[in-house]
Amino acid sequence: MYHHIKGTLVHKYPAEAVIDTGGVGYQISISLNTFDKLPEAGNQAKLLTYLHVKEDIMHLFGFASDKERKVFKILIGISGIGPKLALTVLSHMAPEDLEQAVANQDMTMLTAISGVGKKTAERLLVELKGKIAEAVVEGLPTIKGQGAGISDPVIEAMMSLGLNYAEAKSAVEKAKAKLGEKAPVEQLIREALKGK
């Protein structure tokens, strides 16, 4: 729904920023990494955004980089990882550092994060293996071992409609199985939506 917000930075705190654009102040949750990259209040600022909708709650998250937003989307697609914990993870380490921790299977780095216990750290190491490196380097991950993989634009479109990564991936896999790998993106999106 919102790709980015650009305007005057009204104020910033370590976990939150308010950007005024067109007379509307947007309250946006941010990581410490994004906080460090924002200018001082009163200056122009731009944040890439992700709108998380759950039941009757709408929560806007902001990111200084596309990498950070992509990793955030992958994190919230993991069972047991909500947006607040995903933001906490990204406050403790940049996407590249998280990728390094996963590559090295470094549980100590992950369990040092507030709210991440041993079981959650183990789940992160398993679930992120292979996915995060592709997100950091190229963008949204593709599914390995499935020929050309899942088309990123289709997954991106499904996620923009409110699905997390795991849900989008599952829906797109079913659509591809029915329509074929080379079906047009629009048809794949329509088919994937039917299953939701």
C-alpha positions in Angstrom: 0.0 0.0 0.0 2.8 2.4 1.0 6.1 2.1 -0.8 7.8 5.0 0.9 7.2 8.2 2.8 9.1 11.4 2.1 8.7 14.6 4.0 9.9 16.7 7.0 11.3 14.7 9.9 9.3 16.0 12.8 11.2 14.0 15.4 13.0 10.7 15.8 13.5 8.3 18.7 15.5 5.1 18.6 12.4 3.1 17.9 10.1 5.6 16.1 10.1 8.5 13.7 7.4 10.9 12.6 7.5 12.3 9.1 5.2 15.1 8.0 4.1 15.0 4.4 1.3 17.0 3.0 0.2 18.1 6.5 -0.1 14.5 7.7 2.3 13.2 10.3 3.1 9.5 9.9 4.2 7.6 13.0 6.7 4.9 11.8 8.4 2.2 13.8 12.1 1.9 13.0 15.2 0.0 13.9 18.3 1.5 15.5 20.1 1.1 12.3 17.5 3.2 10.5 17.5 5.7 13.4 21.3 6.2 12.9 20.8 7.0 9.2 18.1 9.6 9.6 19.0 13.3 9.6 18.2 15.7 12.4 14.6 16.8 13.0 13.5 19.5 10.7 15.3 18.1 7.7 13.9 16.2 4.7 13.8 12.4 5.2 12.6 9.4 3.2 11.8 5.9 4.6 10.8 2.8 2.7 7.8 1.4 4.4 5.9 -1.8 5.2 2.3 -1.6 6.4 1.5 -4.5 8.7 -2.2 -5.2 9.1 -3.5 -7.6 11.7 -7.2 -7.8 12.6 -8.1 -4.2 13.5 -4.5 -3.0 13.9 -2.4 -1.1 11.2 1.2 -0.6 12.0 3.7 1.2 9.8 7.3 0.2 9.7 10.1 2.2 8.1 13.5 1.3 6.7 16.5 3.3 5.5 17.4 0.7 2.9 15.7 -1.8 0.6 17.9 -4.6 2.0 16.6 -4.0 5.5 13.0 -4.0 4.4 13.5 -7.2 2.4 15.1 -9.0 5.4 12.3 -7.7 7.6 9.7 -9.3 5.3 11.6 -12.6 5.4 11.8 -12.5 9.2 8.1 -12.0 9.7 7.4 -14.9 7.4 9.1 -17.2 9.9 6.7 -18.9 12.4 6.9 -17.2 15.8 8.6 -14.1 14.5 6.3 -11.0 14.7 7.1 -7.6 13.3 8.3 -6.2 16.7 10.8 -9.0 17.2 11.9 -8.7 13.5 12.6 -5.0 14.2 14.5 -5.9 17.4 16.7 -8.3 15.4 17.4 -5.6 12.8 18.1 -3.1 15.6 20.9 -5.4 16.9 22.5 -6.2 13.6 22.5 -4.9 10.0 21.2 -7.3 7.3 24.8 -8.1 6.3 25.7 -9.0 9.9 22.6 -11.2 10.2 23.6 -12.9 6.9 27.1 -13.5 8.4 25.6 -15.0 11.6 23.4 -17.3 9.6 26.3 -18.3 7.3 28.4 -19.1 10.3 25.5 -20.7 12.2 26.4 -18.4 15.0 23.8 -19.0 17.7 25.6 -16.8 20.3 25.1 -13.7 18.2 21.4 -14.4 17.9 20.7 -15.3 21.5 22.4 -12.1 22.5 19.4 -10.3 21.1 16.6 -9.5 23.6 13.6 -11.7 23.0 15.5 -14.4 21.1 16.0 -17.6 23.1 17.7 -20.8 22.0 14.7 -22.3 20.2 14.0 -19.1 18.3 17.7 -18.7 17.4 17.7 -22.3 16.1 14.6 -21.6 14.0 16.2 -18.5 12.6 19.4 -20.3 11.6 17.4 -23.0 9.8 14.8 -20.8 8.2 17.1 -18.1 7.0 19.8 -20.3 5.6 20.0 -19.6 1.8 17.2 -17.0 2.0 18.9 -14.1 3.6 22.0 -14.2 1.4 19.9 -13.8 -1.7 17.8 -11.0 -0.1 21.0 -9.1 0.9 22.6 -9.5 -2.5 19.8 -9.7 -5.0 16.4 -8.9 -3.4 13.6 -11.3 -2.6 14.7 -14.9 -2.5 13.7 -17.5 -5.0 12.9 -21.1 -4.1 15.9 -23.3 -4.8 15.6 -26.6 -6.5 12.5 -25.6 -8.5 13.9 -24.8 -12.0 13.6 -21.1 -12.5 12.2 -20.7 -9.1 9.2 -18.6 -8.0 8.9 -15.3 -9.8 9.9 -12.5 -7.4 7.3 -10.0 -8.8 4.5 -12.5 -8.0 5.6 -13.0 -4.4 6.2 -9.2 -4.0 2.7 -8.5 -5.3 1.2 -11.1 -2.9 3.1 -9.6 0.0 1.9 -6.1 -0.9 -1.6 -7.5 -0.4 -0.8 -8.3 3.2 0.5 -11.9 3.1 3.8 -12.7 4.8 6.6 -14.3 2.8 5.7 -17.9 3.8 2.0 -17.4 2.8 2.9 -15.7 -0.4 5.4 -18.4 -1.4 2.9 -21.2 -0.7 0.2 -19.5 -2.7 2.5 -18.8 -5.7 3.8 -22.3 -5.7 0.3 -23.7 -6.0 -0.5 -21.2 -8.8 2.7 -22.2 -10.7 1.8 -25.9 -10.3 -1.6 -25.2 -11.9 -0.7 -22.7 -14.6 2.9 -23.5 -15.3 6.2 -21.8 -14.6 5.9 -19.4 -17.6 2.3 -18.1 -17.0 1.9 -14.3 -17.1 2.4 -12.6 -13.8 -1.1 -11.2 -13.7 -2.6 -14.7 -14.1 -0.4 -16.1 -11.4 -1.5 -13.4 -9.0 -5.2 -14.0 -9.7 -4.7 -17.8 -9.3 -2.7 -17.3 -6.1 -5.4 -15.1 -4.7 -8.1 -17.7 -5.3 -6.3 -20.0 -2.9 -6.3 -17.4 -0.1 
